[in-house]
Amino acid sequence: MKQGKETVVVYQAGDIGRVKPTGLASKVGLWMMNKVLQPHCDFFHHFVVRSYITDEGDYEIMEAIASGVRLGRLSWYRDYEIYHLSDPEAVLKGAQACAKYSRYGRSRYDFPLFGKILVAVVLREIMLLLWEHRFRKLRCSELGYGRDNSFVCTEVAYEVAYLMGVALCPVDVVSLPPAIQEAIDGGILV
């Protein structure tokens, strides 16, 4: 790169972004998650790039927040990373997957999922204490999970990638930030 030239980063529909926590609740949530789940993850909130808004120089994103699934702007976030699927065939399906995902536009935020995960972690740790005689950090694959029509942010990322033909994690695995981190570590997201 020549000195004085700025590098222009271009994101594509279907790229998956993740944000470091900024508020107290998300920082506490990340801390708690890293205490019981592995691998370690420094990012908490996830979103999917939907399109570029040329006249504003910003990206439209899809995300799930407390009010449910919604559209937002990349410019709302500062400390983020963005990845794309390593499968070149899947990357070509990004715009189509984002358009299909709009069918979930009125979906609610999956608050009950956090309670289900807490119960699953406690039950699994009790079973580990009985079987292995110790507690240890769990992988998302060790927690039971069933899909529904409510979403947390990582489920939005999972569903769009799935519509692009790639599973970030197996269908029966809850797609929490550590599961997304495993997809990055495994080369599914680059």
C-alpha positions, 0 to 999 in steps of 0.5 A: 500500500502506498503511503497516504492512501486509505484502504477502503474496506468493502463488506458484502451482504451476508458478512457477519459482524461482532461487537465488543460489549459497551454497556454494563449488562453486555459486559457482565453477560460476556464475563459470565459467558466466558466463566462457563463456556468455551472457547473464550470470546471477547465479542458479545453482540453479532449482526449481519451486513445487509447492503451498502447505502451508497449516498450515505457511505454506510452499511445497513445491518440486520440484528436482534436486540431487545425489541426483536429483529430489526435493521440498523446501521454499521455506523452505530458501532465502533469496536467491531470485526466483520467476517465473511464465509470461507465458502466462495459459492456461499458468499455469492448467495449473501444478498438473496439470503438477507432478502429471505431473512426478512420473513423473520422481521417481526420476530421477537427477541428470544429472552427465554433462551437465556433462562433455558441456557442457564438451566442447561448449564446447571444441569450439565455441570451437575451431570459432570460432577456425577460423571467426571467428579469436577466442574469445567467450562462447557462447549455450546454443543454440550447444551440442548437446543431447539430452534423457534421463531424468536432470535438472539443476535447470534441466531440471526447470524446463524440463520443468514449463513444457513440460508447461504448454504453454510452451517456455522454450527450444527443445527442442534447447537445453540449459536452463542458467541463461543459457537461463532468463535468456533466457526472462526477458529475452524475457518468457516468464517474468515 
